[in-house]
């Protein structure tokens, strides 16, 4: 499959566009604009996912890749893309706007401010982005994390203000860190794993499929993290079973629970028992003294 796709890609025309291809491109673009009753200015002000049907239509009858058609359309039809090289003032302004404007469609918004196309702004920012003075690409330090958390508690999702308070990170880096933190799944610690097994050990079932996982969090001795629901506990149990119980598919539910309890619960009980004995001995020694 991959080899066939590669051969298909290599058969596509590459290199300089000829006049017949450009005429076909113009005809396709004109048909699309007339049918949808829109203008080129409106098309090039859209997000890429909204403008994609236009480029798809333009590629009809043209033996070029989608990326090549899109780039050619931008060069031929987008008036704001034909303004020449960026001046030093434009580049400086671009850096400032990239830090100030915080939105999904920021390239289009920056383009409207400086009079350039969204694609041109995006391409130019990829060249100057690493030179932004306040960007720090190292691992987040403890001071930065604390400043970020304090700023997020104060400003919520106002990434511009959070970035200003952190001082060493751009608003995009702050937004990315918050997004990763939200997606990071909650984990059970060792004590919570033991509690889960003790709850499952008391379940009046004979097969794993009979467990009501939605009701397990309600049987917890204290309030759980909101991210920890029945599905997450089910996933955690299956993970423990797969890694800690050999040939689990050939064992009964009670045998699986017994093995997991022996692996996780017994060592902790023995440890707590040993600690209790040590405390009792120390108390006896003090009494004797």
HELIX and SHEET records of a PDB file:
HELIX    1   1 UNK A    2  UNK A   11  1                                  10    
HELIX    2   2 UNK A   19  UNK A   36  1                                  18    
HELIX    3   3 UNK A   40  UNK A   44  1                                   5    
HELIX    4   4 UNK A   48  UNK A   58  1                                  11    
HELIX    5   5 UNK A   66  UNK A   77  1                                  12    
HELIX    6   6 UNK A   79  UNK A   81  5                                   3    
HELIX    7   7 UNK A   88  UNK A  100  1                                  13    
HELIX    8   8 UNK A  106  UNK A  114  1                                   9    
HELIX    9   9 UNK A  118  UNK A  128  1                                  11    
HELIX   10  10 UNK A  129  UNK A  131  5                                   3    
HELIX   11  11 UNK A  142  UNK A  155  1                                  14    
HELIX   12  12 UNK A  159  UNK A  166  1                                   8    
HELIX   13  13 UNK A  171  UNK A  183  1                                  13    
HELIX   14  14 UNK A  190  UNK A  201  1                                  12    
HELIX   15  15 UNK A  208  UNK A  210  5                                   3    
HELIX   16  16 UNK A  213  UNK A  216  1                                   4    
HELIX   17  17 UNK A  217  UNK A  219  5                                   3    
HELIX   18  18 UNK A  230  UNK A  244  1                                  15    
HELIX   19  19 UNK A  248  UNK A  250  5                                   3    
HELIX   20  20 UNK A  253  UNK A  288  1                                  36    
END                                                                             
